[in-house]
């Protein structure tokens, strides 16, 4: 049948536990979980911080967006260039 049976997987698991030990496997699992959680938090914070930076830049430059009602596209930014004097 091409795929391994449950007994094959149990033997592989037993060999892995014997080679690495339960303590090292537990530490690797915790480290992997922490890395995944950190990655998810980074992705969530990265999206929010980009929006915050855009809003802060618009507010500090005194730019006003001319939105047409509630159906305006929020990804469009109205920009006015000014020259330094």
Order of alpha helices (4+ residues) and beta strands (2+ residues): alpha-alpha
